[in-house]
């Protein structure tokens, strides 16, 4: 029997430094087309927080997945109900639609299959696993559809 996953996987100091530097570059418009700088207001402070994310395009829709679990950006985004994505000069604000059930499983599978090199270490199932393999993980990996850009 495997141990339950933590609700949040804290980045190491080196990962935090890399995320800050990479987020700066993505904010300038550098990186792959799926790299964006997610900006969200703090649910308590109101301060604007930023973190680099990988967007998943699947069947004409765009999704955000939190491979580290219920991070601060997830909690802030849930409270705010929207996030802003920045890439260079291009900035868009989206409402979030939380995913659940079979739709979430499909998105988690597609996310891991697409970004396996970056995120496999956070998932206890291997890439290319069937969607059903993510059933017990759904509560640990929040996923959202980005809707109605403003």
C-alpha positions as CSV (number, residue, x, y, z in Angstrom):
1,X,0.0,0.0,0.0
2,X,1.4,3.4,-0.9
3,X,1.4,6.4,1.4
4,X,-0.9,9.3,0.7
5,X,0.6,12.2,-1.2
6,X,1.2,15.4,0.7
7,X,-1.3,18.2,-0.1
8,X,1.6,20.3,-1.4
9,X,5.2,19.5,-2.5
10,X,7.4,22.3,-1.3
11,X,10.1,23.4,-3.9
12,X,13.7,23.2,-2.9
13,X,15.7,26.4,-2.6
14,X,17.3,25.7,-5.9
15,X,13.9,25.1,-7.5
16,X,12.6,28.4,-6.1
17,X,15.6,30.2,-7.5
18,X,15.1,28.5,-10.9
19,X,11.4,29.4,-10.9
20,X,12.1,33.0,-10.2
21,X,14.7,33.3,-13.0
22,X,12.6,31.3,-15.4
23,X,9.5,33.2,-14.6
24,X,11.4,36.4,-15.4
25,X,12.4,35.1,-18.8
26,X,8.8,33.8,-19.6
27,X,7.5,37.2,-18.5
28,X,9.8,38.7,-21.2
29,X,8.3,36.3,-23.8
30,X,11.1,33.7,-23.8
31,X,10.6,30.0,-23.5
32,X,8.4,27.5,-25.2
33,X,4.9,28.4,-26.5
34,X,3.3,26.6,-23.6
35,X,5.2,28.5,-20.9
36,X,3.4,31.4,-19.3
37,X,3.7,33.5,-16.2
38,X,0.7,33.0,-14.0
39,X,-0.3,36.1,-12.0
40,X,-2.8,35.9,-9.2
41,X,-3.8,38.2,-6.2
42,X,-3.1,36.9,-2.8
43,X,-6.3,35.9,-1.0
44,X,-5.2,37.6,2.2
45,X,-2.6,40.2,1.3
46,X,-4.0,41.3,-2.1
47,X,-0.4,41.3,-3.3
48,X,0.2,40.1,-6.9
49,X,2.1,36.8,-7.0
50,X,3.7,35.3,-10.1
51,X,4.9,31.8,-11.0
52,X,5.8,30.1,-14.3
53,X,3.3,27.4,-15.5
54,X,2.9,25.1,-18.4
55,X,-0.4,25.4,-20.2
56,X,-2.0,22.3,-21.7
57,X,-3.9,22.7,-25.0
58,X,-6.3,19.7,-25.4
59,X,-9.1,19.5,-27.9
60,X,-9.2,23.2,-28.5
61,X,-9.3,24.1,-24.8
62,X,-6.6,25.4,-22.4
63,X,-5.9,23.9,-19.0
64,X,-3.8,24.6,-15.9
65,X,-2.6,21.7,-13.7
66,X,-0.9,22.0,-10.4
67,X,1.7,19.2,-10.4
68,X,2.9,20.2,-6.9
69,X,-0.5,19.9,-5.5
70,X,-2.5,22.5,-3.6
71,X,0.1,25.3,-3.9
72,X,-0.4,28.9,-2.9
73,X,-1.2,29.8,-6.5
74,X,-4.0,27.3,-6.5
75,X,-5.5,28.5,-3.3
76,X,-5.2,32.1,-4.4
77,X,-6.7,31.3,-7.8
78,X,-9.6,29.5,-6.2
79,X,-10.3,32.4,-4.0
80,X,-10.0,35.0,-6.8
81,X,-11.8,32.9,-9.4
82,X,-9.5,34.1,-12.1
83,X,-5.8,34.3,-13.1
84,X,-3.8,36.4,-15.5
85,X,-1.4,34.8,-17.9
86,X,1.5,36.8,-19.2
87,X,3.9,36.0,-22.0
88,X,6.0,39.0,-23.2
89,X,3.6,41.8,-23.9
90,X,0.6,39.5,-24.3
91,X,-1.5,39.5,-21.1
92,X,-4.9,37.8,-20.7
93,X,-7.2,37.3,-17.7
94,X,-9.2,34.1,-17.5
95,X,-11.9,32.7,-15.2
96,X,-11.2,29.3,-13.9
97,X,-13.5,26.2,-14.1
98,X,-12.3,23.5,-11.7
99,X,-12.3,20.0,-13.2
100,X,-13.6,16.8,-11.6
101,X,-14.5,13.3,-12.6
102,X,-13.5,11.7,-15.9
103,X,-12.7,15.1,-17.4
104,X,-10.1,15.8,-14.7
105,X,-8.6,12.3,-15.2
106,X,-8.2,12.9,-18.9
107,X,-6.5,16.2,-18.4
108,X,-4.2,14.9,-15.7
109,X,-3.1,12.0,-18.0
110,X,-2.6,14.4,-21.0
111,X,-0.7,16.8,-18.8
112,X,1.7,14.1,-17.6
113,X,2.1,12.6,-21.0
114,X,2.9,16.0,-22.5
115,X,5.2,17.4,-19.8
116,X,6.7,14.2,-18.4
117,X,10.2,15.4,-18.4
118,X,9.3,18.4,-16.2
119,X,6.7,16.8,-13.9
120,X,7.0,13.0,-13.8
121,X,8.8,13.2,-10.4
122,X,5.6,14.7,-8.8
123,X,3.3,11.9,-10.1
124,X,3.4,8.4,-8.6
125,X,2.1,6.9,-11.8
126,X,4.2,6.7,-15.0
127,X,3.5,8.7,-18.1
128,X,1.4,6.8,-20.6
129,X,-0.7,5.2,-17.8
130,X,-4.5,4.9,-18.6
131,X,-6.7,7.8,-17.3
132,X,-8.1,5.4,-14.6
133,X,-4.7,5.3,-13.0
134,X,-5.2,8.9,-11.9
135,X,-8.5,8.2,-10.0
136,X,-6.9,8.1,-6.5
137,X,-4.7,11.1,-7.4
138,X,-7.5,13.5,-8.5
139,X,-7.8,15.3,-5.1
140,X,-4.1,15.9,-4.9
141,X,-3.7,17.5,-8.3
142,X,-6.0,20.4,-9.0
143,X,-6.8,21.1,-12.6
144,X,-8.7,24.0,-14.2
145,X,-10.0,24.9,-17.6
146,X,-9.3,28.5,-18.6
147,X,-12.5,30.1,-19.7
148,X,-13.6,33.5,-21.2
149,X,-10.5,35.5,-21.6
150,X,-11.1,39.2,-20.8
